[in-house]
Amino acid sequence: MKKLIPVLIAIVLIIVVAGIGFGARLAEKYSYSKERADLAEYFGITGSDDVPVILQDERIEEHARLWDGVCYFDFATVHKYFNDRFYEDKRENLLIYTLPDAIVTVPIGSQTVSAGGSEGSRDYVIARYEGDMLYVAADFVKEYTNFSYALYTEPNHMQVYTEWNERQTATIAEDTQVRYQGGIKSDILTDVSAGDRVIILEEMETWTKVKTEDAFIGYVENKRLSEKTTETPEPVTDYTEPVYTSNTRDHKINLAWHAVGGMGGNDTLVEMMSGVKSVNVISPTWFALSDNDGNFTNLASTDYVNLAHDMGLEVWGLVDNFTNEGVDTYEVLAGLSTRTHLIDGLIEAALTYGLDGINIDFEEVSLDAGQPFIEFIRELSIACRQNGIVLSIDNYVPMGYNDHYNRKEQGIVADYVIIMGYDEHHKSSDTAGSVASIDFVENGIANTVAEVPANKVINAIPFYTRIWETRGTTVESQAVGMEMAQQYIKDHNITTAWDEKTCQNYGEYQSGDSHYQVWLEDEDSIRVKLNIMNKYGIGGVAAWKLGFEVDSIWDVIEEYMNQS
């Protein structure tokens, strides 16, 4: 028996040790981890001035910066998420913001702000460069933008709201932790106390993804949540959206462009208007940028304006950027001084000659000139608004590559956005085709009214046709007016037939090695275009150009003008 005692003791000890080991493993398996996450790593903080941004309920790639206790966004972030109306004037070292009635300017690196002739200051540097990167104080952006933010510094991060949608919330039932992932072994992000409110982002079987009041996003056990409810957060109340008044007319516009060419061209108005019906706006090609300083050539005539007014016509003088050689549109528009000089000159001309409107026809605006161009339109709109002058802008058909013309902003600040609904195939095209097929026209209108109020949209139709010659791989064309196109068909005994795809009368013939093709613009094709325009309820029609039409086309257009 005595010999068995040591054996029994050994067995008991083995059982005890095994039990302790098993218990430890059970404890390890079911106990809550006390490891805390590296918050700098969690937020992606790269330095003491780095501020990660939680926008709505997601951490975005872009970060803010913190200098002297002031939070700043880089300029690209301001444009992407908050307000793309801010303009960086690199030439004159200015941050500019354009209101409906005033231009706000801030010398970069200063605390000073000017608006409409009055000056003020802020108790922080409003905008500053770090290297080549412009940063703008969040508080200054907020003066002109509908958003709210809260900055937290342990560690640095900020919560930003631009929308205040309905959301689910819950109350923390007892003190617990928010963990990086759903699971008791996941690292702790932050502690929450009984009574704290959290936003519910995603509910799972035993864990819920939540966001805390100080913008930590992680997971809490479902059993720790109570009082789930739906609520709508209170939106920003210290911001008022600016109101852009317009000089849009309460009737359809029927605009005809008059290619003047020289001072003598002004004497052709009566001749050009012979046989014309229902036109209520004439747009003579009077002004053209002449240098990079904001000067322009001027063919305007008071007698012309008076005669047009006597004929019941408004006069919207056209300004282009392509008639005179050596003009760089970016150079003209990039700086406040040259933009102001150009605008002052245009407004002076409009008032001197009694113009009713200004029509901006800036074509082939480069990508880098896109922001200067739209800033020019904003600033010009102030002067036009103050003087009762209609502002209209000519645009290519929306094709993606020309989105930098920013038709949406044009539709806010200007009175009319004109679609140049032609040149689907043009003189540089490497294949023959229609100048304005119906799908091309309708897509242009549909894409424009998706961004611009329909009553501000005018679609321009072509009074010209291209006669195409294809010889091997060589493609050439010439633009001719409606009468000349019909004469060409007759002279060459071309049989035309209606093409449902383009909604145009089409004809072709072969002569030697050359294949000739014509997609006619005539009463039939124009009627279909006008029907589409009426379908979208847009603000009117324009035509390029007077003198290219046949008289009978005005009957078709008059029908459109008389439709409600």
Sequence and secondary structure as in RCSB ss.txt:
>XXXX:A:sequence
MKKLIPVLIAIVLIIVVAGIGFGARLAEKYSYSKERADLAEYFGITGSDDVPVILQDERIEEHARLWDGVCYFDF
ATVHKYFNDRFYEDKRENLLIYTLPDAIVTVPIGSQTVSAGGSEGSRDYVIARYEGDMLYVAADFVKEYTNFSYA
LYTEPNHMQVYTEWNERQTATIAEDTQVRYQGGIKSDILTDVSAGDRVIILEEMETWTKVKTEDAFIGYVENKRL
SEKTTETPEPVTDYTEPVYTSNTRDHKINLAWHAVGGMGGNDTLVEMMSGVKSVNVISPTWFALSDNDGNFTNLA
STDYVNLAHDMGLEVWGLVDNFTNEGVDTYEVLAGLSTRTHLIDGLIEAALTYGLDGINIDFEEVSLDAGQPFIE
FIRELSIACRQNGIVLSIDNYVPMGYNDHYNRKEQGIVADYVIIMGYDEHHKSSDTAGSVASIDFVENGIANTVA
EVPANKVINAIPFYTRIWETRGTTVESQAVGMEMAQQYIKDHNITTAWDEKTCQNYGEYQSGDSHYQVWLEDEDS
IRVKLNIMNKYGIGGVAAWKLGFEVDSIWDVIEEYMNQS
>XXXX:A:secstr
 TTHHHHHHHHHHHHHHHHHHHHHHHHHHHS    B  HHHHHT  STTEEEEEETTEEEEEEEEEETTEEEEEH
HHIIIII TTEEEETTTTEEEEE SS EEEEETTSSEEEETTEEEE SS  EEEETTEEEEEHHHHHHTS  EEE
EEETTEEEEEES    EEEEEE SSEEEESSSSTTS EEEEE TT EEEEEEE SSEEEEE TT  EEEEEGGGE
EEEEEE      S           SS EEEEEE   SGGGGGGHHHHTTT  S  EEEE  EEE STTS EEE  
 HHHHHHHHHTT EEEEEEESSSSTT  HHHHHSSHHHHHHHHHHHHHHHHHHT SEEEEE  S  GGGHHHHHH
HHHHHHHHHHHHT EEEEEEE   STTGGG HHHHHHHSSEEEEE   SS TT SS   SS HHHHHHHHHHHHT
TS GGGEEEEEESEEEEEEEETTEEEEEEEEHHHHHHHHHHTT   EEETTTTEEEEEEEETTEEEEEE  SHHH
HHHHHHHHHHHT SEEEEE TTSS TTHHHHHHHHHH  
